[in-house]
């Protein structure tokens, strides 16, 4: 069953649309395609180890299984769109074997009409609440951006860090440990711990907690689910463990306080830089 939405941001199994202020998100990976449009401010984006500086009007595009992270400089106001490959036409034909040579599309590279559409999506509630309309718009946007960019073949093999990141993203809500993860990834606990610290930027347990708390934040903002349901959904063994972990990552805010603070705000405050 899909969550009951209480917020203008939308997330379901096929796509998600988030209006975000101060976008900060550490190294991650997923199968979904993800696009971020910068309406105001500046955003540092790292995609596949290359860093880009985005300003108002610029767009970045992270393809399926591309490692990426975001860091706002002082302030940013963004539109973030993600979509499952199952509903993206780019992933249904030969183009699935290609990716954008440069994942950043500057304001001068696309039409003013497309910029107007992005701004409309930032302001309109009705447009992003209709599933059929959303899927059609997402495909039109992705097709357009693909058309104004140059493509290159996708790599045929994945670096070890990608395999680790994908495993953690797919299993973070399960009761996994460093030992069980290392066994599943066919590496030693030492190798996995070292890779997490050196290439992801934090320890195994800290990153696992980060993924769970970030998912909980989104559910707190976008649904009316009760705290025990969110706690269970996000992989915590008890509501007490959930509350403690949440406070550790939000400078003392409880999940209830966080939900109340976000209530009525049209733009999600996606700041994951507070504390790991």
C-alpha positions as CSV (number, residue, x, y, z in Angstrom):
1,X,0.0,0.0,0.0
2,X,1.3,3.4,-0.9
3,X,1.7,6.0,1.8
4,X,-1.0,8.6,2.4
5,X,0.5,11.8,1.2
6,X,0.3,14.8,3.5
7,X,3.0,17.0,1.8
8,X,3.3,18.6,-1.7
9,X,6.3,16.3,-2.3
10,X,5.6,13.0,-3.8
11,X,7.2,9.6,-3.5
12,X,6.0,6.2,-4.6
13,X,7.3,3.0,-6.2
14,X,7.5,4.6,-9.7
15,X,8.8,8.1,-9.2
16,X,9.5,10.8,-6.7
17,X,9.3,14.6,-6.9
18,X,10.8,16.7,-4.1
19,X,11.0,20.5,-3.7
20,X,14.2,20.8,-1.7
21,X,15.9,23.7,0.1
22,X,19.6,23.3,1.1
23,X,20.2,20.0,-0.6
24,X,23.0,18.1,1.1
25,X,23.3,14.3,0.6
26,X,26.3,12.2,1.0
27,X,27.7,9.5,-1.4
28,X,25.0,7.2,-2.6
29,X,23.7,5.1,-5.5
30,X,20.4,3.7,-6.7
31,X,18.8,2.1,-9.8
32,X,16.5,5.1,-10.3
33,X,17.4,7.9,-12.7
34,X,17.6,11.3,-10.9
35,X,17.5,14.9,-12.1
36,X,18.1,18.0,-10.0
37,X,17.2,21.5,-11.3
38,X,18.7,24.5,-9.4
39,X,16.2,27.3,-9.1
40,X,18.2,29.4,-6.7
41,X,21.6,29.4,-5.1
42,X,24.6,27.1,-5.8
43,X,25.1,23.4,-5.5
44,X,28.3,21.3,-5.6
45,X,27.5,18.0,-7.3
46,X,29.9,15.0,-7.5
47,X,29.0,12.3,-10.1
48,X,31.4,9.4,-10.6
49,X,34.3,11.2,-8.9
50,X,33.9,14.4,-11.0
51,X,32.8,17.5,-9.2
52,X,30.7,20.2,-10.8
53,X,29.4,23.6,-9.6
54,X,25.8,24.3,-10.5
55,X,24.2,27.7,-10.4
56,X,20.6,28.8,-10.9
57,X,19.1,27.3,-14.0
58,X,21.6,24.5,-14.3
59,X,20.6,20.8,-14.2
60,X,22.4,17.6,-13.2
61,X,21.4,14.1,-14.2
62,X,22.5,11.0,-12.4
63,X,21.9,7.9,-14.4
64,X,21.1,4.4,-13.0
65,X,23.9,3.0,-10.8
66,X,26.0,6.2,-10.9
67,X,27.6,7.2,-7.6
68,X,26.8,10.8,-6.7
69,X,26.5,13.3,-3.8
70,X,25.2,16.9,-3.3
71,X,26.4,19.8,-1.2
72,X,24.7,23.2,-1.0
73,X,26.9,26.3,-0.9
74,X,25.2,28.6,1.7
75,X,21.7,28.1,0.2
76,X,20.0,26.2,-2.6
77,X,16.4,25.8,-3.8
78,X,16.0,22.8,-6.1
79,X,13.5,20.5,-7.9
80,X,14.5,16.9,-7.6
81,X,12.9,14.3,-9.8
82,X,13.7,10.5,-9.6
83,X,12.1,7.7,-11.6
84,X,12.2,4.0,-11.8
85,X,13.7,2.5,-15.0
86,X,10.4,0.7,-15.3
87,X,8.6,3.9,-16.3
88,X,11.3,5.7,-18.2
89,X,11.3,5.2,-21.9
90,X,15.1,5.8,-22.1
91,X,15.5,2.5,-20.2
92,X,13.3,0.5,-22.5
93,X,15.4,0.5,-25.7
94,X,19.0,0.5,-26.9
95,X,19.6,3.8,-25.1
96,X,19.8,1.9,-21.8
97,X,23.3,0.9,-22.6
98,X,24.4,4.6,-22.8
99,X,24.8,7.5,-20.4
100,X,25.4,11.3,-20.7
101,X,29.0,12.1,-21.4
102,X,28.6,15.2,-19.2
103,X,25.9,14.8,-16.5
104,X,25.5,18.6,-16.2
105,X,23.3,20.6,-18.5
106,X,23.8,24.4,-18.3
107,X,21.0,26.9,-18.5
108,X,22.2,28.1,-21.9
109,X,21.9,24.5,-23.3
110,X,18.1,24.2,-23.1
111,X,15.0,26.2,-23.9
112,X,13.3,28.9,-21.8
113,X,10.1,26.8,-22.1
114,X,11.8,23.9,-20.2
115,X,13.0,26.3,-17.5
116,X,9.4,27.6,-17.2
117,X,8.2,24.0,-16.8
118,X,10.6,23.4,-14.0
119,X,9.5,26.5,-12.2
120,X,5.9,25.5,-12.6
121,X,6.6,22.1,-11.0
122,X,8.2,24.0,-8.1
123,X,5.0,26.0,-7.5
124,X,2.1,23.8,-8.7
125,X,0.6,21.3,-6.3
126,X,-1.9,19.8,-8.8
127,X,0.6,18.8,-11.4
128,X,2.7,16.6,-9.1
129,X,-0.2,14.9,-7.5
130,X,-1.6,13.2,-10.7
131,X,0.4,10.0,-11.4
132,X,-0.4,9.8,-15.1
133,X,0.6,13.5,-15.6
134,X,3.8,13.0,-13.6
135,X,5.0,10.0,-15.5
136,X,4.3,11.7,-18.8
137,X,6.1,14.9,-17.7
138,X,9.1,12.9,-16.4
139,X,9.5,11.1,-19.6
140,X,9.1,14.3,-21.7
141,X,11.8,16.0,-19.5
142,X,14.2,13.1,-19.6
143,X,13.8,12.7,-23.4
144,X,14.4,16.4,-23.9
145,X,17.5,16.4,-21.8
146,X,18.8,13.3,-23.5
147,X,18.3,15.0,-26.9
148,X,20.3,18.1,-26.0
149,X,23.2,16.1,-24.7
150,X,26.0,13.8,-26.0
151,X,25.9,10.2,-25.0
152,X,28.7,7.6,-24.4
153,X,28.5,3.8,-23.7
154,X,27.9,2.8,-20.1
155,X,30.8,0.9,-18.4
156,X,30.2,-2.8,-18.5
157,X,31.7,-3.5,-15.0
158,X,31.2,-1.9,-11.6
159,X,33.9,-0.8,-9.2
160,X,33.8,-2.4,-5.8
161,X,32.4,0.7,-4.1
162,X,29.4,0.6,-6.4
163,X,28.7,-3.0,-5.4
164,X,28.9,-2.1,-1.7
165,X,26.7,1.0,-2.1
166,X,24.1,-0.9,-4.0
167,X,24.0,-3.7,-1.5
168,X,23.6,-1.3,1.4
169,X,20.8,0.7,-0.4
170,X,19.0,-2.5,-1.2
171,X,19.3,-4.1,2.2
172,X,19.6,-1.2,4.7
173,X,16.1,-1.9,6.2
174,X,17.0,-5.5,7.0
175,X,18.9,-6.6,10.1
176,X,22.4,-6.7,8.4
177,X,25.7,-6.4,10.2
178,X,29.3,-5.8,9.0
179,X,29.8,-9.6,9.1
180,X,26.7,-10.5,7.1
181,X,27.3,-7.7,4.6
182,X,31.0,-8.8,4.1
183,X,29.9,-12.4,3.5
184,X,27.3,-11.3,1.0
185,X,29.8,-9.1,-0.9
186,X,32.5,-11.8,-0.7
187,X,35.1,-9.7,1.1
188,X,36.5,-9.6,4.5
189,X,35.1,-7.4,7.3
190,X,38.4,-5.4,7.2
191,X,38.1,-4.8,3.5
192,X,34.5,-3.7,3.7
193,X,35.1,-1.4,6.7
194,X,38.2,0.1,5.0
195,X,36.2,0.7,1.8
196,X,33.4,2.4,3.6
197,X,35.7,4.7,5.5
198,X,38.0,5.6,2.6
199,X,35.5,5.7,-0.4
200,X,32.2,6.5,1.1
201,X,33.5,8.7,3.8
202,X,32.1,7.1,7.0
203,X,32.1,3.8,8.8
204,X,29.8,0.9,7.9
205,X,27.4,1.3,10.9
206,X,27.3,5.1,10.5
207,X,26.3,4.8,6.9
208,X,23.7,2.2,7.6
209,X,22.2,4.5,10.2
210,X,22.3,7.4,7.8
211,X,20.3,5.5,5.2
212,X,17.7,4.5,7.7
213,X,17.3,7.9,9.3
214,X,17.2,9.7,5.9
215,X,14.4,7.3,4.8
216,X,12.6,8.0,8.1
217,X,12.8,11.8,7.5
218,X,11.2,11.4,4.1
219,X,8.3,9.3,5.6
220,X,7.8,11.8,8.4
221,X,7.5,14.6,5.9
222,X,5.5,12.9,3.2
223,X,3.1,10.6,5.1
224,X,0.9,10.3,8.1
225,X,2.4,7.0,9.2
226,X,2.6,6.4,13.0
227,X,6.1,6.4,14.6
228,X,6.2,2.6,15.2
229,X,5.3,2.0,11.5
230,X,8.1,4.3,10.3
231,X,10.5,2.7,12.8
232,X,9.8,-0.8,11.6
233,X,9.7,0.2,7.9
234,X,13.2,1.8,8.2
235,X,14.8,-1.2,9.8
236,X,14.9,-0.3,13.5
237,X,14.4,-3.1,16.0
238,X,12.4,-0.9,18.4
239,X,10.9,2.5,18.7
240,X,13.4,3.3,21.4
241,X,16.4,2.5,19.1
242,X,14.7,4.6,16.4
243,X,14.3,7.6,18.7
244,X,17.8,7.5,20.0
245,X,19.4,7.2,16.5
246,X,17.1,9.9,15.1
247,X,18.2,12.4,17.9
248,X,21.8,11.5,17.3
249,X,21.5,12.6,13.6
250,X,19.4,15.7,14.1
251,X,21.1,17.5,17.0
252,X,18.5,16.3,19.6
253,X,15.3,16.5,17.6
254,X,12.9,13.7,18.2
255,X,11.0,12.2,15.2
256,X,7.8,14.0,16.4
257,X,9.6,17.3,16.8
258,X,11.0,16.9,13.3
259,X,7.6,16.2,11.8
260,X,6.1,19.2,13.5
261,X,8.9,21.4,12.4
262,X,8.4,20.4,8.8
263,X,4.6,20.7,8.8
264,X,3.3,23.2,6.3
265,X,6.6,23.7,4.7
266,X,6.5,23.4,0.9
267,X,10.2,22.8,0.5
268,X,11.8,19.8,2.2
269,X,14.9,20.7,4.2
270,X,17.2,17.9,3.0
271,X,20.3,18.6,5.1
272,X,22.1,15.4,5.9
273,X,25.3,17.2,6.9
274,X,24.3,17.9,10.5
275,X,25.8,14.8,12.2
276,X,26.7,11.3,11.1
